[in-house]
Amino acid sequence: MQIISAIADLRSALKNRGRVVFVPTMGNLHAGHISLMEQARTHGDTVVASIFVNRLQFGPNEDFDKYPRTFQADCDRLEAAGVDLLFAPTESDLYPEPQAYTVEPPAIQNILDGEFRPGHFRGVATVVLKLFNCVQPQAALFGKKDYQQLMVIRNMTRQLALPIDIIGGETVRAEDGLALSSRNGYLSTAERAEAPRLYRLLKGIRTAIRAGRSDIEKLETEALAELATAGWKSDYVAVRQQSDLSPPTGENAPLVALAASRLGSTRLIDNIEI
């Protein structure tokens, strides 16, 4: 596996490499990331991963400085997964000057996660577009666990006419249902035992809607109440349309149930398609 940090070297290395498939990450890799790498192999000839902890998508009181950085272990896992090339730029490689030009997503950036993390999706969209321009892939994979992020990137790619297929990878879970996340390592032993409740609640919402319940707001309120009773501090539990994350219209459009809640100091997100 080649490891490259400079953009010019990356472009040179990717000449005449067939169909390039890209999986961007912030490192601290787990089985969910590796699943995306393995899926990527089925979509092209050359698999490129990136590791870059993007300062632009972290708020002033978020965990940029303490975000786990496990570069050597990540390289070992990527090589074992058959990744052909790792793009691992430094901040000076990717942002050689202050990033004054940014990508401003539409109103979707201000709902759900965006309401509680102002500017987050601007930072995500900006770095992803820049990484796309560096790697110039024909396809890119993003996990469905970050459902709103996937929506922002998919819409950006379509509206800016980027020649890239955006592929959503299914969420990988532990045996007890907890969605794998780099931030799960922050959980204490007791919190880790409690954490699967979030997915169980989302599955309960899906079961209720499939059984005919249409009182969406009551389902959301009941879920929030259960989380609060168990000691969680929730940002939202919401049922939205898959197409644009707007509230359901009652017209049988495909739905998704999403949640973000804090367990101790760790913010967990999850979703389930209905």
Residue, then its C-alpha position, 0 to 999 in steps of 0.5 A: m500500500q502506498i502512503i502519500s501526503a502531497i497532492a501532486d504526488l497523489r495525482s501522479a500516482l493515480k494516473n492510468r489506474g483505471r476506475v478509482v474508488f475513494v473512501p474518506t475517513m478521519g482515521n481511528l478505523h473500526a470494522g465499519h470503515i473496513s467494510l467500506m474498503e471491502q465494498a469499494r473493491t467491488h466498485g472499481d480497480t483502485v481503492v484509495a482511502s484517506i485519513f485526515v482529521n478535518r478541523l473545519q467540521f469541529g465546533p469550538n467546544e467539540d473534540f478536535d484535539k482529543y479525537p483519537r489518532t491511531f495512524q500506524a494501526d490504521c495503516d495496518r488495517l487498511e493494508a490488510a483490507g487490500v487498500d491500494l493507496l492511502f492519502a494522508p495529508t497534513e493540515s499544511d498539505l490540504y490547507p496551505e493557506p486559510q480556507a476562505y472559499t467554502v461550500e455552503p450547503p442549503a437549509i438541510q445543513n441547519i436541521l437535525d445534526g446541523e441544528f446542534r452543530p452549527g457549521h459542521f456540514r459546511g466543514v464536511a462539504t468543503v473538505v469532501l469537495k477538496l478531497f474529491n478534487c485531489v483524488q479525482p475518483q469515479a466513485a466514493l463510499f460513505g457510511k449510512k450511519d452518518y445519514q445526513q452527511l451522506m445526504v449532503i454529499r450526495n446532493m452536493t455531488r449531483q448539483l455540482a455535476l461532479p462525475i462521481d458515483i456516491i455509494g452508501g454503505e450499510t451501518v456495521r453494528a456490534e453484536d448488541g446492535l450498537a452502531l460502530s463509531s470511533r467515538n464509542g471508545y469514549l464510553s465507560t463500561a457502564e455506558r457501553a452496556e447502556a448504549p444499545r438502547l438507542y438502536r432498540l428505540l429506533k427499531g421500536i419506532r420502525t416496528a410501530i410505523r410498519a404496524g400502522r401507527s401514524d402519530i409520529e410526534k408521539l412516537e418521537t416524544e415517547a422515545l425521548a422520554e425513555l432516553a431521559t429516564a435512562g439518563w441520556k441527554s438527547d438532541y433529537v429523535a426524529v422520523r423524516q422522509q429519506s429523500d430530503l429529511s423533511p417531515p413525513t407528509g403521509e403519502n407513503a414516502p420511504l422514511v428514516a428514523l434518526a437520533a442523536s443523544r449524549l450518554g455521559s460525555t459521548r454523543l452517539i448518533d444512529n438511524i434506521e430506514i423504514 
